Structures are given as C-alpha cells and as structure tokens.
Amino acid sequence: MTGLAEYELHEGEGGAVLALTGPYLVSSIGAVDEDLRSLEGDIAQVDLSGVSEIDTVGAWMACHIATRHNATITGASERAQRLLGALEGMDSEEQIAAPRLPVWSRVPEAMGEKVFNARTGVYGVLSFLGSLILATWSLLRNPRRFRMVALVRQAELVGVSALPIIGLMSFLIGIVIAQQGAVQLAQFGAETLTINLVGRITLRELGVLMTAIMVAGRSGSAFAAQLGTMKLTEEVDAMRTIGIAPMEALVIPRIMAAVLMMPLLGFYASCMAIIGGAVIGDVILGIPFWTFLSRIQEVVPTYDLWVGLIKAPVFGLIIGLAGCYHGLQVRGNSEEVGIRTTMAVVSAIFAVIVLDAFFAVFFTELGWG
C-alpha cells in the first residue's frame, strides 16, 4: 500500500479492465481524479479488488466511471458494496429541475400571478381600515380610553427627534437649489429670481415632499419593525387576552403622531431650505441674507404655504397607515419583519409621490398654480 490512489488499464477476457488500487478516500483521490474523469474508450469492468480503503467519494468515483462507460463493477469489498448500493441512481444524467419557460411566457405569467395574489393584499388593507375606523369610533364614544401619554411619546419620536436630520437635509437642499438655480438663471441675467425659485419650490413642494420621504424612512420603518416584533413575540395577542385593543393602544397613537407632526416638520423643513438658499445668495449672488428673507415674503404667494400645509397631514396619514399595516401583517419568523419593514417604506414613499402628483394637478385647477 503506497498511500496514494492509483489505477491501471489493461485488457481482460471481456474487454478493457480498469483496476483501481490503493486507498480511494477523499484525502487521496485527488491525485487521479482528473485522469479518471478524462478516460476515453470502452471499459468493460471496473475492478475494485486492489482497493485497500474506500469512502463515499471513492465509491462515487467508481460508480461514475461505471455509469459513463456502461461497465460493471467487480471485486468490491463488503464496505464498497454498501456504499455503491447507497449511491445507486445518484449519478443520473437526468435534469434535476424542470426546464424554465421562455421569457416571453415566464414574465407575463409571473405578472399575472402577482396581480391575482394582490387581492389578498386588498382584502387585508380593507380589513385594517375597517378595524381602524371602528377603533376610532370607539375612542370618540369613550374619550377616557385614549392614551395621551402614548401619543406624546410617539410625537416626540416622530417630530422632535427628527428635527436635526430633517433640518440638515433641508438646509443642504436649499443650498443646492439656490446654487443650481442661480447658474441656470444667470444665462438670462435673472439671478435675482433665485429668491422666487427657492421660496416657491420649498414651501409648495420640496419641503413637505422631502420631509415625507424622510419620515417614511425613519418613522414608518420604525412603526413596522416595532409592531412586527410585537406580533412575532405574541405581545399583540397578549394585549387582546387582557382586554387591551391593539388598534387603540398601538396603531391610533402612531398614526395621529404622524398626522400632527408632518405639518410642523414640513414647515420647519421649508424654513431651513430657505435659510440655506439665503446663505448661498449672500455668499455667491451678493444678495444680503436679510434682504433674501424679506423678499421671500413679497414674491411667494400665501397659498403656496397653504398648499404645503394641506398636503402634509395627508402624507403623514399615508406613512402611519403603511407602517402600522405592514407591521401587523408579520407572520412566521424574524425575516418577515425585515420584509414588511421594507414594504412599509417603499409603499409609503410610492403613495406619497403619487398623491403629490394628484395634489399638483388639483391645486393648479383650483387656481393655486
């Protein structure tokens, strides 16, 4: 015994015989693996009488050679016979997966399946809205059951804690709008109209819209993750058991906090963006800081402010509904929490942008364009 797997190919009575010798183990078969896989020609027998030791890898190699060359295995020890019997049929060349449909059939089929399965989501949303309306009506009839402390806590998390990041983001957005707007308007000698651009676009659109996106990513995801974890650990079921309605205790305070805080955060974001624009105006355009701010009051119509303030609570409602709904839909395992959190953020941002487009058309038709 040399300690290495070896082989010899010679002629026998019934044809070519492949004689394997030495230990055919996972640690030693590497020396002959490539040679055995590249054997060509007809082989009638695979002789294992010279194999000193064999494991599953060695037995699979012998089985693979025999199957590929349509040969018979001889001289196998009792251990080799057991391994070969266990591996019987595992070297089949048949496909182990069904063939995929062509892309022009696969894509429409997948889209149709998703559309068909969307009815479950529609039923879930309608059921959630119905439960929310019933819980709201119940609180209106029994105001003492309303959890003011929970509302204040959620308002702090949604609003006060978000002031630094939203302020910084809006300030930088105001700088970008003013700088880029000034560059473009300079081609027409109208740099002073940068004040109009910054004031109107921030108060009417970007202030509230960017705040909604930030709140969706920050608070909407938190709603979904918190409620999803509580659902997973059966805390929601425990609340029902002791007579506490999860809608009243968990959902309504979060949705109300988002609705109440969004107008304040949107106005704050618009003010910070205007301050950022004023800084750029002072540094680059030579417009004094306070002159920039005073001109904002003259060139921005009051209805631009009202447009932003009207949209803000609607966006807050959408964000709160999306976060709470997806959080309460968590089932099964912790992976579902991540999936539902992602779905909450994506659906909230998508709905906010779609609604913003509708609001733009609506207010233009109303004469607030």
Beta strands, then each sheet from edge to edge (+ up, - down):
strand 1: 6-11
strand 2: 16-24
strand 3: 45-54
strand 4: 72-74
sheet 1: 1+ 2- 3- 4-
end
